[in-house]
Amino acid sequence: MTTPFLQSVTEDLFRKTGGDLSRTVVVFPSKRAGLYMNEYLLRLSGDRPTWAPRYTTISELFETLAPDLTVADRIDTALHIVRLFEELTEQTVSVDWFYGWAERILDDFEDVDKNMVDAEALFQNLNDLKEIEQQEFLTDEQKAVLQRFFTEFDPQHNDVLRERYRQLWNVLAQLYVRLNATLLEKGETYEGALYRRVVERLGNGETELDATVEHYAFVGFNLLDRVEKTLFRLIKDEGKAWFYWDYDDYYVRSAHSRNHEAGMFLRENLEAFPNELPKEDFDHLAQQKEIVMAAASTEAIQAQYAGEWVRENLTPDHRRTAVVLCNEGILQPVLHALPEEISEVNITKGFPLAHTEAVTLVEKRFSRWEREQTTLGIAELLERLTEEVRTNAHDFVTRNDYSETRFEDVLQGEAYYMMTRILEHFSAILLRHLSGLKGAFTLVTLRRLLRQTVRNATIPFSGEPVVGLQVMGVLETRCLDFERIIMLSVNDGTLPKKADHTSFVPYLLRRAFGMTTPERKTAVFAYYFYRLLQRAEHVTMTYNSAATLSSTGEMSRFMTQLLVEWPHPVTHLTLNSMQAPMLRRPEDIAKPHDLLQRLTKKEGYGVQLSPSAINAYLRCQLLFYYNHVMG
């Protein structure tokens, strides 16, 4: 069995520190990997008491290095942007339409700071570029032609929209400065600005690293923003950094890996920050593995098959088997499909709040208010909504058949509690902003913001994280290795996800200033895909073969890439609604001893193989056998 990456890291750290990791901080992309490291550490220490290291994530490390600052709430920050835009342009804007722009502006500001871009130069270039693009190039005759062919073309409306964009581009630089100043007055900032301040303070000596820490071990990272690279370099220069990169020679060092997107960032990282583990530990994808690709016409069939697959493939140590959900929306059917004999399941991805009764109640109430065209104010609407959710929660948990041990009851009860907290949070934020906003904040805006928050909210499951079958999303697999894996919904558009590339900074400027671009996001998912495969013994990938509104009906481009590049055989299955896999492979038939004579003319003038016979062989070898060999 291949040694897991985290086990190799733990053994190396244990050797370097002599078993005393009390003055070591291990930094992970996600904190969950620390639970596995503790397991390996326990095996190494035996009966001897051992100090475990301190585990943290990269975001937590940045926050500890800036104790005077806190990361502001995203909705609160976006509403600050709306208010500041009104002040800078001296106009009233509708929060309904401008809030979406505010979120895009915040994303751009995050990107600017995480990549340590010269904001003034960027926004000046952006403004100059847009001034050129604003030049009128359509004649009156051309406008008339466009109006005949495109009824929605409205030169006057386009001029209004263009003017709004021009106003926004003109104030982006001021907006960036004012937003940072406004948040700092309250001791707050957004995440990217906090990261940037930390490395700038470390660089000029205003901030120092924790003197009680001898070493920081950075484990399992891939894509690094410029601010993260700067932090790594500063800690390395202090002689306090160890780096553990998880990769495979297949996509990093082999002959065909030069342009392989999965290794795009690892090649650069390995050169800048050499790996503590030997190169010999990273050659696993070249070895033959059992890889199965299964097509299904629906997500439900995939979920059903996952249950059958688990029954047949569960490893003796259940922790070494993983069900990976590329589409996390199918968590509930997957849980219902698991075999009854599976007594312990660790679900690292929480249950979507959007799929609960509490959210259905809120949506129904909003629909009713919109139909009735209510005149209640936003604060009063939130108060009534919160009270109604509380009342329904009380009725739910006090009914006669409610059980604290039934999964569905506990789940829905937790959902009511979480929905109440979200509504209270909204009330607190909006009370701070409603009086300062010139534009109207309507019921439509409130509903949209709540939907957005609910869409990203999940109900966490509690239990022992390193026990039982592992059910997780793609991001939760970072740093973890499994012997047997089934990946569900491995469709193009799901893996990699359809990226939202909306930004006020054009692609050419993003690339020129070193900001995030679409191909970088795709490369990140390519790494997740290949990293999952590299130490596994068996991997089954299912995908939705039917085109729907939410699916292209095509397997992930990474699966296609693997089929083209990987030198070993891959098994293909088609799943039907009866959960029985049908192999697309003919039955094995031994060649007859007189095969050559059967394919040769009786006169002996050559082989009797016509073009149609050769095509029959290429299309179906069994058909060729029955027709041309058996007659």
C-alpha positions as CSV (number, residue, x, y, z in Angstrom):
1,M,0.0,0.0,0.0
2,T,1.3,3.5,-0.9
3,T,2.3,5.6,2.0
4,P,-0.1,8.6,2.5
5,F,1.3,12.0,2.0
6,L,0.4,13.2,5.5
7,Q,2.1,10.1,7.0
8,S,5.4,11.0,5.2
9,V,5.1,14.6,6.4
10,T,4.5,13.5,10.0
11,E,7.4,11.1,10.0
12,D,9.7,13.8,8.6
13,L,8.6,16.4,11.1
14,F,8.9,13.8,14.0
15,R,12.5,13.1,12.9
16,K,13.5,16.8,12.5
17,T,12.1,17.8,15.9
18,G,13.1,14.7,17.8
19,G,9.4,14.1,18.6
20,D,8.9,17.4,20.3
21,L,6.6,19.5,18.0
22,S,5.5,21.9,20.7
23,R,7.3,24.8,19.0
24,T,6.2,24.0,15.5
25,V,3.1,25.4,13.7
26,V,1.8,23.3,10.8
27,V,-0.1,25.4,8.2
28,F,-2.7,23.5,6.0
29,P,-5.0,24.7,3.2
30,S,-7.8,23.4,5.5
31,K,-7.5,22.5,9.1
32,R,-9.1,19.1,8.9
33,A,-5.8,17.5,7.8
34,G,-4.5,18.1,11.3
35,L,-6.8,15.4,12.7
36,Y,-5.1,12.8,10.4
37,M,-1.7,14.0,11.3
38,N,-2.5,13.5,15.0
39,E,-3.3,9.9,14.2
40,Y,0.1,9.3,12.5
41,L,1.8,11.1,15.4
42,L,0.1,8.8,17.9
43,R,1.5,5.8,16.1
44,L,5.0,7.2,16.0
45,S,5.1,8.2,19.7
46,G,3.9,4.8,20.9
47,D,3.4,4.9,24.7
48,R,5.6,8.0,25.1
49,P,3.7,11.3,25.7
50,T,4.4,13.7,22.8
51,W,3.7,17.4,22.2
52,A,1.5,17.8,19.1
53,P,2.2,20.8,16.8
54,R,-0.2,23.7,16.6
55,Y,-2.4,23.4,13.5
56,T,-3.7,26.4,11.6
57,T,-4.9,27.5,8.1
58,I,-3.2,30.2,6.0
59,S,-6.1,32.6,6.7
60,E,-5.8,32.0,10.5
61,L,-2.1,32.6,10.3
62,F,-2.5,36.0,8.6
63,E,-5.2,36.9,11.2
64,T,-2.9,36.1,14.1
65,L,-0.2,38.3,12.7
66,A,-2.7,41.2,12.6
67,P,-4.4,41.0,16.1
68,D,-5.6,44.7,15.8
69,L,-7.7,43.9,12.7
70,T,-10.8,41.7,12.0
71,V,-12.2,40.6,8.7
72,A,-15.5,42.5,8.0
73,D,-18.7,40.8,7.1
74,R,-19.0,40.6,3.3
75,I,-22.5,42.0,3.0
76,D,-21.6,44.9,5.4
77,T,-18.6,45.7,3.2
78,A,-20.6,45.6,0.0
79,L,-23.2,48.0,1.5
80,H,-20.3,50.3,2.5
81,I,-19.3,50.3,-1.2
82,V,-22.8,51.3,-2.3
83,R,-22.9,54.2,0.2
84,L,-19.4,55.4,-0.7
85,F,-20.2,55.3,-4.4
86,E,-23.2,57.6,-3.8
87,E,-21.0,60.0,-1.9
88,L,-18.3,60.1,-4.5
89,T,-20.6,60.5,-7.5
90,E,-23.1,62.7,-5.6
91,Q,-26.0,60.7,-6.9
92,T,-28.7,58.3,-5.7
93,V,-28.4,54.7,-6.9
94,S,-30.9,51.9,-6.6
95,V,-29.4,49.3,-4.2
96,D,-31.4,46.6,-6.2
97,W,-29.2,47.0,-9.3
98,F,-26.0,48.4,-7.8
99,Y,-25.5,45.7,-5.1
100,G,-24.4,43.2,-7.7
101,W,-21.8,45.7,-9.0
102,A,-20.7,46.3,-5.4
103,E,-19.9,42.6,-5.0
104,R,-17.9,42.5,-8.2
105,I,-16.0,45.6,-7.0
106,L,-15.2,43.9,-3.7
107,D,-13.9,40.8,-5.5
108,D,-11.7,43.0,-7.7
109,F,-10.3,44.8,-4.6
110,E,-9.6,41.4,-2.9
111,D,-7.7,40.3,-6.0
112,V,-5.8,43.5,-6.2
113,D,-4.5,43.2,-2.6
114,K,-3.9,39.4,-2.6
115,N,-1.7,39.9,-5.6
116,M,-0.1,43.1,-4.2
117,V,-1.0,45.1,-7.3
118,D,-0.2,48.8,-7.6
119,A,-3.8,49.9,-7.2
120,E,-3.3,53.4,-8.4
121,A,-1.5,52.3,-11.6
122,L,-4.1,49.6,-12.3
123,F,-7.1,51.9,-12.0
124,Q,-5.4,54.6,-14.0
125,N,-4.7,52.1,-16.8
126,L,-8.3,50.9,-16.6
127,N,-9.7,54.5,-16.8
128,D,-7.5,55.3,-19.8
129,L,-8.6,52.1,-21.5
130,K,-12.3,52.8,-21.0
131,E,-11.9,56.4,-22.2
132,I,-10.7,55.0,-25.5
133,E,-13.5,52.5,-25.7
134,Q,-16.1,55.2,-24.9
135,Q,-15.4,57.0,-28.2
136,E,-18.5,57.0,-30.4
137,F,-18.0,54.8,-33.5
138,L,-21.5,54.3,-34.9
139,T,-23.0,56.7,-37.4
140,D,-26.7,57.5,-37.5
141,E,-27.1,55.2,-40.5
142,Q,-25.4,52.3,-38.7
143,K,-27.6,52.9,-35.6
144,A,-30.7,52.8,-37.8
145,V,-29.6,49.5,-39.4
146,L,-28.9,47.9,-36.0
147,Q,-32.4,49.0,-34.8
148,R,-34.0,47.2,-37.7
149,F,-32.2,44.0,-37.0
150,F,-32.0,44.1,-33.1
151,T,-35.2,45.6,-31.6
152,E,-33.6,45.7,-28.2
153,F,-30.8,48.0,-29.5
154,D,-31.5,51.4,-28.0
155,P,-28.7,54.0,-28.6
156,Q,-30.1,56.3,-25.9
157,H,-30.3,53.4,-23.3
158,N,-26.8,52.3,-24.3
159,D,-25.5,55.9,-23.7
160,V,-27.1,55.9,-20.2
161,L,-25.5,52.5,-19.3
162,R,-22.2,53.6,-20.8
163,E,-22.3,56.8,-18.7
164,R,-22.9,54.7,-15.5
165,Y,-19.9,52.5,-16.3
166,R,-17.8,55.6,-17.0
167,Q,-18.7,57.1,-13.6
168,L,-17.8,53.9,-11.9
169,W,-14.4,53.6,-13.6
170,N,-13.6,57.2,-12.8
171,V,-14.1,56.6,-9.0
172,L,-12.7,53.1,-8.6
173,A,-9.3,54.4,-7.3
174,Q,-11.0,56.8,-4.8
175,L,-13.5,54.0,-3.8
176,Y,-10.6,51.7,-3.1
177,V,-8.9,54.2,-0.8
178,R,-12.1,55.4,0.9
179,L,-13.3,51.8,1.6
180,N,-10.1,50.8,3.3
181,A,-10.1,54.0,5.4
182,T,-13.7,53.5,6.4
183,L,-13.2,49.9,7.5
184,L,-9.9,50.7,9.3
185,E,-11.7,53.3,11.4
186,K,-13.7,50.4,13.0
187,G,-10.6,48.1,13.2
188,E,-11.9,46.1,10.3
189,T,-10.8,45.2,6.8
190,Y,-11.6,42.8,4.0
191,E,-9.5,39.6,3.7
192,G,-7.2,40.7,0.9
193,A,-6.3,44.0,2.5
194,L,-5.5,42.2,5.8
195,Y,-3.2,39.8,4.0
196,R,-1.4,42.7,2.3
197,R,-1.0,44.7,5.5
198,V,0.5,41.7,7.3
199,V,3.3,41.2,4.7
200,E,4.0,44.9,4.4
201,R,4.3,45.1,8.2
202,L,6.6,42.1,8.4
203,G,8.7,43.5,5.5
204,N,9.3,46.8,7.2
205,G,9.7,45.5,10.7
206,E,6.4,46.8,12.2
207,T,5.3,43.2,12.9
208,E,7.4,40.2,14.1
209,L,6.8,36.5,13.9
210,D,5.8,34.6,17.1
211,A,9.0,34.2,19.0
212,T,7.7,31.0,20.6
213,V,7.6,29.3,17.2
214,E,10.8,27.7,15.9
215,H,9.4,26.5,12.6
216,Y,6.3,26.9,10.4
217,A,5.6,23.8,8.2
218,F,3.6,24.7,5.1
219,V,1.8,21.5,3.9
220,G,-0.1,20.6,0.8
221,F,-0.4,24.0,-0.9
222,N,-0.8,24.6,-4.7
223,L,-1.8,28.0,-6.1
224,L,-0.3,30.8,-4.1
225,D,-1.3,34.5,-4.4
226,R,1.6,36.9,-4.5
227,V,0.9,37.9,-0.9
228,E,1.2,34.3,0.2
229,K,4.4,33.9,-1.7
230,T,5.8,37.0,0.1
231,L,4.8,35.6,3.5
232,F,6.5,32.3,2.7
233,R,9.7,34.1,1.5
234,L,9.8,36.3,4.6
235,I,9.5,33.3,7.0
236,K,12.0,31.3,4.9
237,D,14.5,34.2,5.2
238,E,14.1,34.0,9.0
239,G,15.1,30.3,8.8
240,K,11.8,29.2,10.2
241,A,10.1,27.6,7.2
242,W,9.7,24.0,6.0
243,F,7.7,23.3,2.8
244,Y,5.9,20.1,2.0
245,W,4.5,20.0,-1.5
246,D,2.2,17.2,-2.6
247,Y,2.5,16.4,-6.3
248,D,3.4,13.7,-8.8
249,D,6.1,13.5,-11.4
250,Y,3.4,12.6,-14.0
251,Y,2.3,16.2,-14.2
252,V,5.3,18.1,-12.8
253,R,8.6,16.5,-13.9
254,S,7.9,13.9,-16.7
255,A,8.6,14.5,-20.4
256,H,5.0,15.5,-21.2
257,S,4.4,17.6,-18.1
258,R,5.9,20.9,-19.3
259,N,2.5,22.3,-20.2
260,H,0.4,20.1,-17.9
261,E,-2.1,22.4,-16.2
262,A,-2.2,20.3,-13.0
263,G,1.4,21.1,-12.3
264,M,1.3,24.8,-13.4
265,F,1.9,26.2,-9.9
266,L,3.9,23.3,-8.4
267,R,6.8,23.7,-10.8
268,E,7.3,27.3,-9.7
269,N,6.7,26.5,-6.0
270,L,9.2,23.7,-5.9
271,E,11.9,25.9,-7.4
272,A,11.2,28.9,-5.1
273,F,10.6,26.8,-1.9
274,P,12.3,23.3,-2.2
275,N,10.4,20.3,-0.9
276,E,11.5,18.7,2.4
277,L,10.5,15.2,1.2
278,P,12.7,13.3,-1.3
279,K,11.8,13.2,-5.0
280,E,11.4,9.4,-4.9
281,D,8.2,9.8,-2.9
282,F,6.3,11.4,-5.8
283,D,6.1,8.9,-8.7
284,H,2.7,7.1,-8.3
285,L,0.6,7.9,-11.4
286,A,3.0,6.0,-13.7
287,Q,1.9,2.8,-11.9
288,Q,-1.1,0.9,-13.2
289,K,-4.4,1.6,-11.3
290,E,-7.9,0.3,-11.6
291,I,-9.8,3.2,-13.1
292,V,-13.5,3.0,-14.1
293,M,-15.5,5.6,-15.9
294,A,-19.3,5.2,-15.7
295,A,-22.0,7.1,-17.6
296,A,-25.5,7.6,-16.1
297,S,-28.5,9.4,-17.4
298,T,-29.4,11.1,-14.1
299,E,-27.9,12.2,-10.8
300,A,-30.2,9.9,-9.0
301,I,-28.8,6.8,-10.7
302,Q,-25.3,7.9,-9.7
303,A,-26.4,8.2,-6.1
304,Q,-27.9,4.8,-6.2
305,Y,-24.8,3.3,-7.7
306,A,-22.7,4.9,-5.0
307,G,-24.4,2.7,-2.4
308,E,-23.8,-0.4,-4.4
309,W,-20.2,0.6,-5.0
310,V,-19.6,1.2,-1.3
311,R,-21.0,-2.2,-0.4
312,E,-18.5,-3.9,-2.9
313,N,-15.4,-1.7,-2.4
314,L,-15.4,-0.7,1.3
315,T,-11.8,-1.2,2.6
316,P,-11.3,-3.0,6.0
317,D,-10.2,0.4,7.4
318,H,-13.3,2.3,6.4
319,R,-11.4,5.6,6.5
320,R,-9.4,4.6,3.4
321,T,-12.6,4.7,1.3
322,A,-14.0,8.0,0.1
323,V,-17.2,9.2,-1.7
324,V,-16.3,12.5,-3.4
325,L,-19.2,14.8,-4.5
326,C,-18.2,17.1,-7.3
327,N,-21.9,18.3,-7.2
328,E,-22.5,18.7,-3.5
329,G,-26.3,19.1,-4.2
330,I,-26.6,15.3,-4.3
331,L,-25.5,14.7,-0.7
332,Q,-28.9,13.8,0.5
333,P,-29.7,11.0,-2.1
334,V,-26.2,9.6,-1.6
335,L,-26.7,9.4,2.2
336,H,-30.0,7.6,1.7
337,A,-28.4,5.2,-0.8
338,L,-25.6,4.0,1.6
339,P,-25.9,0.4,2.8
340,E,-27.5,-0.1,6.2
341,E,-24.4,-2.0,7.4
342,I,-22.4,1.2,7.2
343,S,-22.6,2.3,10.8
344,E,-20.2,5.2,10.8
345,V,-19.9,7.9,8.2
346,N,-17.9,11.1,8.3
347,I,-19.5,13.9,6.3
348,T,-17.0,16.7,5.9
349,K,-19.4,18.8,3.8
350,G,-22.3,20.2,5.7
351,F,-25.9,19.7,4.6
352,P,-27.2,22.6,2.4
353,L,-29.4,24.9,4.4
354,A,-31.3,25.7,1.1
355,H,-32.8,22.2,1.2
356,T,-34.6,22.6,4.5
357,E,-38.1,23.5,5.7
358,A,-36.9,26.7,7.3
359,V,-35.8,28.1,4.0
360,T,-39.0,27.0,2.3
361,L,-41.0,28.9,5.0
362,V,-39.0,32.1,4.3
363,E,-39.4,31.8,0.5
364,K,-43.2,31.3,0.9
365,R,-43.4,34.4,3.1
366,F,-41.4,36.5,0.6
367,S,-43.6,35.3,-2.3
368,R,-46.7,36.3,-0.3
369,W,-45.4,39.8,0.5
370,E,-44.5,40.4,-3.1
371,R,-47.9,39.3,-4.3
372,E,-49.6,41.6,-1.7
373,Q,-47.1,44.4,-2.5
374,T,-46.6,45.0,1.2
375,T,-45.8,48.5,2.4
376,L,-43.9,47.4,5.6
377,G,-40.4,48.7,6.1
378,I,-37.3,46.4,5.8
379,A,-36.7,46.4,9.5
380,E,-40.3,45.4,10.3
381,L,-40.2,42.7,7.6
382,L,-37.1,41.2,9.1
383,E,-38.6,41.3,12.6
384,R,-41.8,39.6,11.5
385,L,-39.9,37.0,9.5
386,T,-37.6,36.2,12.4
387,E,-40.6,35.8,14.8
388,E,-42.4,33.5,12.3
389,V,-39.3,31.3,12.0
390,R,-38.9,31.1,15.8
391,T,-42.6,30.1,16.2
392,N,-42.4,27.4,13.6
393,A,-39.1,26.1,15.1
394,H,-40.9,25.9,18.5
395,D,-43.9,24.0,17.0
396,F,-41.5,21.7,15.2
397,V,-39.4,20.6,18.2
398,T,-42.5,20.3,20.5
399,R,-44.7,18.1,18.3
400,N,-45.5,14.6,19.7
401,D,-43.5,12.6,17.2
402,Y,-40.4,14.7,17.3
403,S,-37.3,12.6,18.1
404,E,-33.8,13.8,19.1
405,T,-32.3,10.7,17.6
406,R,-34.0,10.8,14.2
407,F,-31.7,12.3,11.6
408,E,-34.3,14.3,9.7
409,D,-35.8,15.8,12.9
410,V,-32.4,16.9,14.2
411,L,-31.4,18.3,10.8
412,Q,-34.6,20.4,10.4
413,G,-34.4,21.6,14.0
414,E,-30.8,22.8,13.4
415,A,-31.9,24.5,10.2
416,Y,-34.5,26.6,12.0
417,Y,-31.8,27.7,14.5
418,M,-29.4,28.6,11.8
419,M,-32.1,30.5,9.8
420,T,-32.9,32.5,12.9
421,R,-29.3,33.5,13.4
422,I,-29.0,34.6,9.8
423,L,-32.1,36.8,10.1
424,E,-30.8,38.4,13.3
425,H,-27.5,39.0,11.6
426,F,-29.2,40.7,8.7
427,S,-31.2,42.9,11.0
428,A,-28.0,44.1,12.7
429,I,-26.3,44.9,9.4
430,L,-29.2,46.7,7.8
431,L,-30.0,48.8,10.8
432,R,-26.4,50.2,10.4
433,H,-26.8,51.1,6.8
434,L,-30.4,51.9,5.9
435,S,-30.2,55.5,7.2
436,G,-27.0,56.2,5.3
437,L,-28.1,54.9,1.9
438,K,-29.8,57.4,-0.4
439,G,-31.3,54.8,-2.7
440,A,-34.2,52.5,-1.9
441,F,-33.5,49.2,-0.2
442,T,-36.5,47.1,-1.3
443,L,-38.0,43.7,-0.5
444,V,-36.5,42.3,-3.8
445,T,-33.0,43.3,-2.6
446,L,-33.5,41.8,0.8
447,R,-34.8,38.5,-0.7
448,R,-31.8,38.3,-3.1
449,L,-29.3,38.9,-0.3
450,L,-30.9,36.3,1.9
451,R,-30.9,33.8,-1.0
452,Q,-27.3,34.4,-1.6
453,T,-26.4,33.9,2.1
454,V,-28.6,30.7,2.4
455,R,-27.0,29.3,-0.8
456,N,-23.6,29.4,0.7
457,A,-24.7,28.2,4.2
458,T,-24.4,24.5,5.3
459,I,-25.4,22.7,8.5
460,P,-22.3,21.0,9.9
461,F,-22.4,17.4,11.0
462,S,-20.8,16.5,14.3
463,G,-18.9,13.3,15.2
464,E,-15.5,11.7,15.0
465,P,-13.9,13.1,11.9
466,V,-11.4,10.3,11.2
467,V,-13.7,7.3,11.7
468,G,-15.8,5.5,9.1
469,L,-16.6,6.0,5.4
470,Q,-15.5,9.5,4.2
471,V,-18.1,11.5,2.3
472,M,-16.7,14.9,1.1
473,G,-16.6,17.6,-1.5
474,V,-13.6,18.1,-3.8
475,L,-12.0,20.9,-1.7
476,E,-12.1,18.7,1.5
477,T,-9.8,16.1,-0.2
478,R,-6.7,18.4,-0.1
479,C,-3.8,16.7,1.6
480,L,-5.8,13.4,2.1
481,D,-5.2,10.1,0.4
482,F,-7.5,7.1,0.0
483,E,-7.2,3.6,-1.3
484,R,-10.6,3.4,-3.0
485,I,-12.5,6.4,-4.3
486,I,-15.8,7.0,-6.1
487,M,-16.2,10.5,-7.6
488,L,-19.8,11.5,-8.5
489,S,-21.0,14.1,-11.1
490,V,-17.6,14.4,-12.8
491,N,-19.0,16.5,-15.6
492,D,-17.6,19.4,-17.5
493,G,-19.0,22.5,-15.8
494,T,-18.9,20.7,-12.4
495,L,-15.2,19.7,-12.5
496,P,-13.9,22.2,-13.2
497,K,-16.7,24.4,-12.0
498,K,-18.1,27.0,-14.4
499,A,-16.1,30.0,-13.3
500,D,-17.7,33.4,-12.9
501,H,-15.2,35.7,-14.7
502,T,-17.2,38.9,-14.3
503,S,-14.9,41.7,-13.3
504,F,-14.4,45.4,-13.9
505,V,-10.8,44.7,-14.8
506,P,-10.4,43.3,-18.4
507,Y,-8.5,40.1,-19.0
508,L,-5.4,41.8,-20.6
509,L,-5.0,44.1,-17.6
510,R,-5.5,41.3,-15.1
511,R,-2.8,39.3,-16.8
512,A,-0.4,42.2,-17.1
513,F,-0.7,43.1,-13.4
514,G,-0.5,39.4,-12.2
515,M,-4.1,39.1,-11.1
516,T,-6.2,35.9,-11.1
517,T,-7.3,34.8,-14.6
518,P,-9.7,32.0,-15.7
519,E,-7.0,29.5,-16.7
520,R,-5.5,29.7,-13.3
521,K,-8.8,28.7,-11.7
522,T,-9.1,25.7,-14.1
523,A,-5.5,24.7,-13.3
524,V,-6.4,24.5,-9.6
525,F,-9.2,22.0,-10.3
526,A,-6.9,20.0,-12.6
527,Y,-4.5,19.6,-9.6
528,Y,-7.3,18.5,-7.3
529,F,-8.3,15.9,-9.8
530,Y,-4.9,14.3,-10.5
531,R,-3.8,14.6,-6.8
532,L,-6.8,12.4,-5.8
533,L,-5.8,9.8,-8.3
534,Q,-2.0,9.6,-7.6
535,R,-2.0,7.3,-4.5
536,A,-5.3,5.5,-4.9
537,E,-5.5,1.9,-6.0
538,H,-9.1,2.0,-7.4
539,V,-11.0,5.1,-8.7
540,T,-14.5,5.1,-10.1
541,M,-15.8,8.2,-11.8
542,T,-19.4,8.7,-12.7
543,Y,-20.9,11.4,-14.9
544,N,-24.3,12.5,-16.2
545,S,-24.5,11.6,-19.8
546,A,-27.8,13.4,-20.5
547,A,-27.7,17.1,-21.4
548,T,-29.9,19.1,-19.0
549,L,-30.2,22.7,-17.9
550,S,-27.6,22.1,-15.2
551,S,-25.4,19.6,-17.1
552,T,-23.7,19.5,-20.5
553,G,-24.0,15.7,-20.7
554,E,-20.2,15.5,-21.2
555,M,-17.6,13.9,-19.0
556,S,-15.1,16.3,-17.4
557,R,-12.3,17.5,-19.6
558,F,-9.9,16.0,-17.1
559,M,-11.4,12.5,-17.7
560,T,-11.0,13.0,-21.4
561,Q,-7.4,14.2,-20.9
562,L,-6.7,11.1,-18.8
563,L,-8.1,8.8,-21.5
564,V,-5.7,10.4,-24.0
565,E,-2.6,10.6,-21.9
566,W,-2.7,7.8,-19.4
567,P,-0.8,4.7,-20.8
568,H,-2.9,2.1,-18.9
569,P,-6.4,0.7,-19.7
570,V,-9.6,2.3,-18.4
571,T,-12.9,0.4,-17.9
572,H,-16.1,2.0,-19.2
573,L,-19.5,1.2,-17.7
574,T,-23.1,2.4,-18.4
575,L,-25.4,2.6,-15.4
576,N,-29.1,2.0,-15.7
577,S,-31.9,2.6,-13.3
578,M,-31.6,-0.9,-11.9
579,Q,-28.2,0.0,-10.6
580,A,-26.6,-2.9,-12.6
581,P,-23.4,-1.8,-14.5
582,M,-23.3,-3.0,-18.1
583,L,-19.7,-3.5,-19.4
584,R,-19.1,-2.2,-22.9
585,R,-16.9,-5.1,-23.6
586,P,-17.4,-8.3,-25.8
587,E,-17.3,-11.7,-24.3
588,D,-13.9,-13.5,-24.5
589,I,-13.7,-16.1,-27.2
590,A,-10.6,-18.2,-28.0
591,K,-9.2,-18.1,-31.5
592,P,-9.8,-21.3,-33.5
593,H,-6.7,-23.2,-34.4
594,D,-7.4,-22.9,-38.1
595,L,-8.1,-19.1,-38.1
596,L,-5.6,-18.3,-40.9
597,Q,-7.2,-20.9,-43.1
598,R,-10.7,-19.6,-42.5
599,L,-9.6,-16.1,-43.5
600,T,-7.7,-17.3,-46.6
601,K,-9.3,-18.0,-50.0
602,K,-9.6,-21.7,-50.9
603,E,-7.5,-21.0,-54.0
604,G,-4.7,-19.7,-51.8
605,Y,-4.3,-16.3,-53.6
606,G,-4.2,-14.1,-50.5
607,V,-6.2,-13.1,-47.4
608,Q,-10.0,-12.7,-47.8
609,L,-10.3,-9.3,-46.0
610,S,-12.4,-6.7,-47.8
611,P,-12.7,-3.0,-46.7
612,S,-16.1,-3.8,-45.3
613,A,-14.7,-6.8,-43.3
614,I,-12.0,-4.5,-41.8
615,N,-14.6,-1.9,-40.9
616,A,-16.7,-4.6,-39.2
617,Y,-13.7,-5.6,-37.2
618,L,-13.0,-2.0,-36.1
619,R,-16.7,-1.5,-35.2
620,C,-17.3,-4.8,-33.4
621,Q,-14.8,-7.6,-33.1
622,L,-17.5,-10.1,-32.0
623,L,-19.6,-9.3,-35.2
624,F,-16.5,-9.8,-37.3
625,Y,-15.9,-13.2,-35.6
626,Y,-19.5,-14.5,-36.3
627,N,-19.6,-13.2,-39.9
628,H,-16.1,-13.7,-41.2
629,V,-14.6,-16.4,-39.0
630,M,-17.7,-18.6,-38.2
631,G,-19.5,-17.8,-41.4
